Amino acid sequence: MASSMTSPADRSPEPGRGATVPAPDRKTDAAPPAPGRDARLDNAKFVLIALVVIGHAIGSLRDYGPASALYYWIYFFHMPAFILISGYLSRSFDASSKRVEKLVLTLAVPYLIFWTIHQGIYTVERGGLPDSLSVLQPTYALWFLVALFLWRLSVPLWQRLRWPVLIAVVVSMFAATADLGGTLSLGRVVSFLPFFVLGLSLRREHFAHLDRLWVRIASVLVLGVTAVLAVPISDHMSRDWLFWTNSLTDRDIDPLLPSLGLRVAFMGLALVMTVAVLALIPKQRTWFTPLGAYTLYVYLGHSVVIVLLQASPWYGVMSGAPEMVVMIAFGIGLTLLLCTPWARRSMRWAVEPRLTWFLREDSVLRDAKEAGGPGGGERSGAGGRERAGV
């Protein structure tokens, strides 16, 4: 599920580090493309966020075989792919005071706002307060903001290590043998860590290999074969394997070694499918390229809609082909709707809150804002709308 949301300042030297982003068109509220932006990544981010929304939309159709198979196929790779892109776009994060302050404003504050909204819906649905009101327990889909916050803070550490990806895989595998509970979604934070670190390790020239003809042909085969495999897997394997949340010790597999093998297999499957999807994503600008800058709006906005749907009396009773088509169309429509200028304007207070007033007087972002400069709350250009990395 869902999540990758970075600002121009958080992007790496290739492409576009330090580029000046043109001001948005006041009539359309859309910004011209920033110099050096990678169209392939923007295209991929839009496709992946659409798959996130579709996956959540059809999640209730678990008893209908084709919908269940599609759900498994999407969950094989969509979040690992998003996380890998988020890691790639986080390479310039240096843990400076300015970057940390921006991280708080663009991830921590929206997390608290949408956590409160979700809890409000749960309270109305249940007719009383939920069992736990701890902000350390992420509500629906908000785990990704927590994970990205923690991953970003660890960027300088991974960049100092000689074999960061290997170490991240080892950490992820050993952590899978412990019950980390639901606090801060640490299970997912550690489980998905290798994909973020792999993204950190990638360079622009690595993406050039995706343009080779044999890679694209192989990618079509990979996605086709995995779509076929999703059918029996969805019939015989628990969804817990898709969420990367719980410890492997609670699986119905004993001894633990086969569980570790399956975890490695799912990692490999996610990586191969991520490469396949990126290879087939257009690298040229398309009609949806600009929409790739608004994935944070879609990610957070759709979470509220899905939580409301889950609270409705008819959620979970749908089954069959017509319902599947309706929910897929609903997911696509919701994705496009949340990218529209008026939808973004209505959500900006929560997705991009300008709360530099609560920072200390010596804050870099607050000083920049008061001086009229591009502080942490600026919204100029497409990059300002994707600062969180989804």
RODO-2510 file (C-alpha; in nm, 4 decimals, decimal comma):
residues 390
     n   res          X          Y          Z
     1     m     0,0000     0,0000     0,0000
     2     a     0,0566     0,2965    -0,1567
     3     s     0,3273     0,5522    -0,0753
     4     s     0,6634     0,6704    -0,3525
     5     m     0,6725     1,2189    -0,2317
     6     t     1,0013     1,4414    -0,2480
     7     s     1,0773     1,8094    -0,2925
     8     p     1,3299     1,9436    -0,5396
     9     a     1,5704     1,9952    -0,2522
    10     d     1,5432     1,6299    -0,1621
    11     r     1,6161     1,5047    -0,5104
    12     s     1,9539     1,3830    -0,6199
    13     p     2,1994     1,5551    -0,8541
    14     e     2,0671     1,3452    -1,1364
    15     p     1,8280     1,4583    -1,2435
    16     g     1,7445     1,8129    -1,1450
    17     r     1,9132     1,8867    -0,8160
    18     g     1,8948     2,2531    -0,7320
    19     a     1,6817     2,3360    -1,0336
    20     t     1,4661     2,6432    -1,0057
    21     v     1,1018     2,5492    -1,0521
    22     p     0,8793     2,7884    -1,2486
    23     a     0,5842     2,9388    -1,0666
    24     p     0,2491     2,7651    -1,1223
    25     d    -0,0036     2,8950    -1,3695
    26     r    -0,2624     3,0767    -1,1602
    27     k    -0,5395     2,9884    -1,4039
    28     t    -0,4813     2,6148    -1,4006
    29     d    -0,2975     2,5735    -1,0691
    30     a    -0,0609     2,3474    -1,2602
    31     a     0,3114     2,4023    -1,2902
    32     p     0,5273     2,3656    -1,5987
    33     p     0,7687     2,0732    -1,5756
    34     a     1,0752     2,1487    -1,3688
    35     p     1,4043     2,1397    -1,5578
    36     g     1,5650     1,7997    -1,5324
    37     r     1,2574     1,6165    -1,4021
    38     d     1,2524     1,2511    -1,4954
    39     a     0,9319     1,1822    -1,6893
    40     r     0,9695     0,8070    -1,6398
    41     l     0,9599     0,8438    -1,2619
    42     d     0,6615     1,0791    -1,2709
    43     n     0,4800     0,8370    -1,5014
    44     a     0,5660     0,5460    -1,2738
    45     k     0,4499     0,7310    -0,9646
    46     f     0,1113     0,8015    -1,1197
    47     v     0,0648     0,4426    -1,2386
    48     l     0,1675     0,3073    -0,8991
    49     i    -0,0569     0,5399    -0,7007
    50     a    -0,3466     0,4390    -0,9255
    51     l    -0,2692     0,0743    -0,8453
    52     v    -0,2626     0,1607    -0,4742
    53     v    -0,6113     0,3086    -0,4950
    54     i    -0,7440     0,0237    -0,7112
    55     g    -0,5957    -0,2322    -0,4734
    56     h    -0,7665    -0,0713    -0,1768
    57     a    -1,0924    -0,0351    -0,3699
    58     i    -1,1145    -0,4062    -0,4573
    59     g    -0,9864    -0,5229    -0,1209
    60     s    -1,3352    -0,6167    -0,0059
    61     l    -1,3945    -0,8530    -0,3003
    62     r    -1,1848    -1,1263    -0,1425
    63     d    -1,4437    -1,3964    -0,2183
    64     y    -1,4449    -1,3305    -0,5928
    65     g    -1,1574    -1,5184    -0,7594
    66     p    -1,0551    -1,2741    -1,0376
    67     a    -1,0665    -0,9757    -0,7993
    68     s    -0,8627    -1,1665    -0,5419
    69     a    -0,6030    -1,2624    -0,8054
    70     l    -0,5764    -0,9010    -0,9250
    71     y    -0,5404    -0,7886    -0,5644
    72     y    -0,2512    -1,0304    -0,5086
    73     w    -0,0847    -0,9318    -0,8358
    74     i    -0,0959    -0,5636    -0,7443
    75     y     0,0330    -0,6285    -0,3932
    76     f     0,3217    -0,8376    -0,5218
    77     f     0,5053    -0,5208    -0,6249
    78     h     0,3222    -0,1892    -0,5966
    79     m     0,4552    -0,0766    -0,2579
    80     p     0,8087    -0,2142    -0,3099
    81     a     0,8193    -0,0221    -0,6391
    82     f     0,6965     0,2960    -0,4730
    83     i     0,9477     0,2561    -0,1938
    84     l     1,2361     0,1982    -0,4355
    85     i     1,1480     0,5217    -0,6180
    86     s     1,1216     0,7019    -0,2829
    87     g     1,4690     0,5836    -0,1941
    88     y     1,6084     0,7013    -0,5270
    89     l     1,4540     1,0447    -0,4737
    90     s     1,5923     1,0638    -0,1178
    91     r     1,9612     1,0421    -0,2049
    92     s     2,0344     1,4079    -0,1318
    93     f     1,8849     1,3985     0,2194
    94     d     2,1694     1,4966     0,4530
    95     a     1,9853     1,5250     0,7878
    96     s     2,0592     1,8979     0,8056
    97     s     1,8320     2,1078     1,0249
    98     k     1,6531     2,2478     0,7192
    99     r     1,5900     1,9024     0,5732
   100     v     1,4688     1,7642     0,9064
   101     e     1,2342     2,0578     0,9568
   102     k     1,0913     2,0078     0,6086
   103     l     1,0541     1,6382     0,6833
   104     v     0,8465     1,7202     0,9904
   105     l     0,6251     1,9630     0,7981
   106     t     0,5725     1,7386     0,4971
   107     l     0,5348     1,3992     0,6656
   108     a     0,4852     1,4205     1,0422
   109     v     0,2278     1,7007     1,0423
   110     p     0,0115     1,5541     0,7605
   111     y     0,0335     1,2208     0,9427
   112     l    -0,1109     1,3743     1,2593
   113     i    -0,3852     1,5531     1,0655
   114     f    -0,5028     1,2457     0,8762
   115     w    -0,4603     1,0218     1,1819
   116     t    -0,7049     1,2541     1,3591
   117     i    -0,9471     1,2419     1,0637
   118     h    -0,9356     0,8619     1,0544
   119     q    -0,9896     0,8349     1,4282
   120     g    -1,2838     1,0726     1,4025
   121     i    -1,4478     0,8459     1,1452
   122     y    -1,3791     0,5376     1,3586
   123     t    -1,5307     0,7090     1,6612
   124     v    -1,8533     0,7906     1,4774
   125     e    -1,8711     0,4416     1,3267
   126     r    -1,8268     0,2645     1,6602
   127     g    -2,0305     0,5089     1,8644
   128     g    -1,7417     0,5712     2,1010
   129     l    -1,3701     0,6156     2,1267
   130     p    -1,1521     0,3339     1,9902
   131     d    -0,9495     0,1127     2,2227
   132     s    -0,6271     0,3006     2,1508
   133     l    -0,5710     0,6683     2,0785
   134     s    -0,1952     0,6448     2,0546
   135     v    -0,0527     0,8398     1,7614
   136     l     0,2209     0,5771     1,7544
   137     q    -0,0355     0,3348     1,6086
   138     p    -0,0783     0,4390     1,2422
   139     t    -0,4303     0,4230     1,1072
   140     y    -0,5287     0,3104     0,7594
   141     a    -0,2478     0,3542     0,5016
   142     l    -0,0587     0,6057     0,7176
   143     w     0,2149     0,3535     0,7931
   144     f     0,3945     0,4670     0,4779
   145     l     0,4395     0,8224     0,6086
   146     v     0,5902     0,6839     0,9288
   147     a     0,8169     0,4503     0,7340
   148     l     0,9327     0,7205     0,4929
   149     f     1,0025     0,9547     0,7849
   150     l     1,2227     0,6961     0,9562
   151     w     1,3900     0,5833     0,6331
   152     r     1,4765     0,9415     0,5413
   153     l     1,6366     1,0032     0,8774
   154     s     1,8559     0,6972     0,8229
   155     v     1,9784     0,8025     0,4752
   156     p     2,3200     0,9344     0,5920
   157     l     2,3874     0,6051     0,7679
   158     w     2,3164     0,3897     0,4628
   159     q     2,5255     0,6153     0,2431
   160     r     2,8261     0,5570     0,4686
   161     l     2,8088     0,1778     0,4511
   162     r     3,0030    -0,0277     0,1980
   163     w     2,7318    -0,2892     0,1300
   164     p     2,4100    -0,1095     0,2262
   165     v     2,1664    -0,3274     0,0304
   166     l     2,3072    -0,6532     0,1634
   167     i     2,3038    -0,5200     0,5193
   168     a     1,9455    -0,3961     0,4762
   169     v     1,8367    -0,7403     0,3535
   170     v     2,0019    -0,9083     0,6519
   171     v     1,8398    -0,6614     0,8927
   172     s     1,5013    -0,7178     0,7287
   173     m     1,5302    -1,0964     0,7437
   174     f     1,6403    -1,1120     1,1068
   175     a     1,3760    -0,8595     1,2108
   176     a     1,1117    -1,0806     1,0474
   177     t     1,1777    -1,3420     1,3160
   178     a     1,0741    -1,1036     1,5946
   179     d     0,7300    -0,9756     1,6837
   180     l     0,7660    -0,5984     1,6478
   181     g     0,3990    -0,5238     1,7109
   182     g     0,2053    -0,2388     1,5556
   183     t     0,3882     0,0538     1,7138
   184     l     0,5064     0,2867     1,4355
   185     s     0,4406    -0,0040     1,1951
   186     l     0,7952    -0,1192     1,2643
   187     g     0,7265    -0,4537     1,1004
   188     r     0,6678    -0,2876     0,7648
   189     v     0,9398    -0,0287     0,8215
   190     v     1,2016    -0,3008     0,8563
   191     s     1,0507    -0,5455     0,6071
   192     f     1,0438    -0,2951     0,3202
   193     l     1,3772    -0,1383     0,4166
   194     p     1,5833    -0,3195     0,1451
   195     f     1,3794    -0,1590    -0,1336
   196     f     1,4365     0,1900     0,0045
   197     v     1,8095     0,1279     0,0461
   198     l     1,8282    -0,0191    -0,3047
   199     g     1,6702     0,2991    -0,4369
   200     l     1,9339     0,5010    -0,2516
   201     s     2,2034     0,2959    -0,4242
   202     l     2,0726     0,3450    -0,7768
   203     r     2,2100     0,6009    -1,0194
   204     r     2,0693     0,7544    -1,3318
   205     e     2,2699     0,5256    -1,5603
   206     h     2,1035     0,2197    -1,4057
   207     f     1,7683     0,3286    -1,5480
   208     a     1,9184     0,3394    -1,8977
   209     h     1,9307    -0,0415    -1,8975
   210     l     1,5504    -0,0459    -1,8855
   211     d     1,5369     0,0828    -2,2435
   212     r     1,6950    -0,2282    -2,3938
   213     l     1,4617    -0,4284    -2,6162
   214     w     1,5286    -0,7623    -2,4479
   215     v     1,4552    -0,6115    -2,1072
   216     r     1,1168    -0,4875    -2,2264
   217     i     1,0296    -0,8188    -2,3869
   218     a     1,1285    -1,0008    -2,0691
   219     s     0,9220    -0,7511    -1,8678
   220     v     0,6075    -0,8361    -2,0613
   221     l     0,6699    -1,2039    -1,9929
   222     v     0,7345    -1,1388    -1,6242
   223     l     0,4105    -0,9468    -1,5739
   224     g     0,2154    -1,2055    -1,7726
   225     v     0,3564    -1,5028    -1,5821
   226     t     0,3045    -1,3368    -1,2438
   227     a    -0,0554    -1,2547    -1,3372
   228     v    -0,1132    -1,6245    -1,4040
   229     l     0,0658    -1,7273    -1,0840
   230     a    -0,1479    -1,4859    -0,8822
   231     v    -0,4503    -1,7112    -0,9374
   232     p    -0,3297    -2,0204    -0,7467
   233     i    -0,1356    -1,8098    -0,4955
   234     s    -0,4492    -1,6130    -0,4088
   235     d    -0,6328    -1,9418    -0,3465
   236     h    -0,3742    -2,1028    -0,1210
   237     m    -0,1708    -1,8306     0,0502
   238     s    -0,2754    -1,5872     0,3210
   239     r    -0,2848    -1,2157     0,2467
   240     d    -0,0527    -1,1649     0,5427
   241     w     0,2362    -1,2471     0,3102
   242     l     0,1448    -0,9453     0,0966
   243     f     0,1354    -0,6895     0,3759
   244     w     0,4867    -0,7503     0,5155
   245     t     0,3519    -0,6563     0,8573
   246     n     0,3629    -0,9441     1,1012
   247     s     0,6464    -1,1591     1,2224
   248     l     0,7210    -1,4793     1,0307
   249     t     0,6948    -1,6690     1,3586
   250     d     0,3146    -1,6445     1,3511
   251     r     0,2817    -1,8232     1,0154
   252     d     0,1518    -2,1785     0,9858
   253     i     0,4935    -2,2951     0,8650
   254     d     0,7307    -2,4778     1,0935
   255     p     1,0258    -2,4696     1,1198
   256     l     1,1094    -2,1054     1,0537
   257     l     1,3492    -2,1668     0,7637
   258     p     1,0785    -2,2183     0,4976
   259     s     0,9179    -1,8903     0,6065
   260     l     1,2478    -1,7093     0,5574
   261     g     1,2766    -1,8703     0,2155
   262     l     0,9296    -1,7484     0,1206
   263     r     1,0145    -1,3989     0,2418
   264     v     1,3239    -1,3975     0,0197
   265     a     1,1121    -1,5284    -0,2687
   266     f     0,8601    -1,2475    -0,2225
   267     m     1,1456    -0,9954    -0,2126
   268     g     1,2815    -1,1316    -0,5375
   269     l     0,9364    -1,1368    -0,6967
   270     a     0,8733    -0,7766    -0,5950
   271     l     1,2102    -0,6655    -0,7316
   272     v     1,1676    -0,8434    -1,0660
   273     m     0,8161    -0,7057    -1,1110
   274     t     0,9328    -0,3558    -1,0142
   275     v     1,2016    -0,3685    -1,2817
   276     a     0,9457    -0,4979    -1,5325
   277     v     0,6981    -0,2211    -1,4590
   278     l     0,9642     0,0504    -1,4775
   279     a     1,0888    -0,0918    -1,8081
   280     l     0,7402    -0,0712    -1,9594
   281     i     0,6592     0,2729    -1,8226
   282     p     0,6974     0,5417    -2,0929
   283     k     1,0090     0,7524    -2,0452
   284     q     0,8611     1,0365    -2,2518
   285     r     0,6102     1,2896    -2,1238
   286     t     0,2503     1,1720    -2,1430
   287     w    -0,0846     1,3203    -2,0464
   288     f    -0,0441     1,1775    -1,6943
   289     t     0,3196     1,2800    -1,6396
   290     p     0,2251     1,6038    -1,4537
   291     l    -0,0102     1,4035    -1,2308
   292     g     0,2854     1,2085    -1,0944
   293     a     0,3693     1,5156    -0,8868
   294     y     0,0447     1,4873    -0,6882
   295     t     0,0736     1,1362    -0,5492
   296     l     0,0769     1,2528    -0,1879
   297     y    -0,2631     1,4163    -0,2404
   298     v    -0,3974     1,0933    -0,3866
   299     y    -0,2426     0,8740    -0,1192
   300     l    -0,3780     1,0730     0,1744
   301     g    -0,7055     1,1784     0,0135
   302     h    -0,8069     0,8302    -0,0925
   303     s    -0,7364     0,6951     0,2564
   304     v    -1,0222     0,9051     0,3935
   305     v    -1,2568     0,7891     0,1175
   306     i    -1,1710     0,4211     0,1754
   307     v    -1,2115     0,4545     0,5530
   308     l    -1,5563     0,6051     0,4926
   309     l    -1,6421     0,3213     0,2533
   310     q    -1,5333     0,0638     0,5079
   311     a    -1,7693     0,2229     0,7588
   312     s    -2,0638     0,1908     0,5188
   313     p    -2,3079    -0,0996     0,5660
   314     w    -2,2628    -0,2418     0,2152
   315     y    -1,8834    -0,2629     0,2252
   316     g    -1,7715    -0,6246     0,2180
   317     v    -2,0980    -0,7661     0,0814
   318     m    -2,0108    -0,7042    -0,2835
   319     s    -1,8972    -0,9895    -0,5027
   320     g    -1,8914    -1,0661    -0,8724
   321     a    -1,7704    -0,9296    -1,2026
   322     p    -1,9946    -0,6186    -1,2154
   323     e    -1,8826    -0,5096    -0,8705
   324     m    -1,5194    -0,5676    -0,9649
   325     v    -1,5520    -0,3502    -1,2747
   326     v    -1,7295    -0,0814    -1,0754
   327     m    -1,4627    -0,0739    -0,8048
   328     i    -1,1767    -0,0643    -1,0564
   329     a    -1,3458     0,2252    -1,2359
   330     f    -1,4063     0,3881    -0,8987
   331     g    -1,0370     0,3578    -0,8105
   332     i    -0,9237     0,5100    -1,1402
   333     g    -1,1813     0,7882    -1,1156
   334     l    -1,0870     0,8676    -0,7556
   335     t    -0,7188     0,8857    -0,8506
   336     l    -0,7888     1,1331    -1,1296
   337     l    -1,0315     1,3312    -0,9136
   338     l    -0,7788     1,3816    -0,6359
   339     c    -0,5283     1,5162    -0,8906
   340     t    -0,7600     1,7955    -1,0051
   341     p    -0,6711     2,1539    -0,9054
   342     w    -0,9855     2,2088    -0,6991
   343     a    -0,9358     1,8837    -0,5077
   344     r    -0,5760     1,9763    -0,4294
   345     r    -0,6788     2,3240    -0,3172
   346     s    -0,9383     2,1759    -0,0828
   347     m    -0,6836     1,9378     0,0728
   348     r    -0,3780     2,1642     0,0757
   349     w    -0,4302     2,2702     0,4364
   350     a    -0,3870     1,9065     0,5422
   351     v    -0,1432     1,7695     0,2828
   352     e     0,0889     2,0704     0,2664
   353     p     0,0222     2,2592     0,5909
   354     r     0,2084     2,5866     0,6283
   355     l     0,2800     2,5529     0,9958
   356     t     0,6231     2,7085     1,0212
   357     w     0,4819     2,9271     1,2999
   358     f     0,5363     2,6434     1,5467
   359     l     0,9069     2,6240     1,4691
   360     r     1,1672     2,7958     1,6847
   361     e     1,2587     3,1540     1,6061
   362     d     1,5990     3,0433     1,4794
   363     s     1,4429     2,7912     1,2400
   364     v     1,5863     2,8041     0,8882
   365     l     1,2450     2,7494     0,7309
   366     r     1,0746     3,0119     0,9450
   367     d     1,3444     3,2687     0,8705
   368     a     1,3162     3,1951     0,4981
   369     k     0,9391     3,2337     0,5032
   370     e     0,9489     3,5625     0,6952
   371     a     1,2139     3,6899     0,4550
   372     g     0,9926     3,6071     0,1606
   373     g     1,2200     3,3292     0,0374
   374     p     1,1353     2,9739    -0,0611
   375     g     1,0988     2,8197     0,2816
   376     g     0,9725     2,4803     0,3777
   377     g     0,6126     2,5695     0,3059
   378     e     0,6618     2,6892    -0,0512
   379     r     0,4383     2,5475    -0,3182
   380     s     0,6090     2,6609    -0,6310
   381     g     0,6174     2,4110    -0,9102
   382     a     0,5297     2,0479    -0,9400
   383     g     0,8130     1,9382    -0,7186
   384     g     0,6712     2,1257    -0,4205
   385     r     0,3642     1,9082    -0,4427
   386     e     0,5544     1,5812    -0,4233
   387     r     0,7920     1,6686    -0,1458
   388     a     0,7048     1,3641     0,0627
   389     g     0,8122     1,1087    -0,2007
   390     v     0,5089     0,8943    -0,2883
***
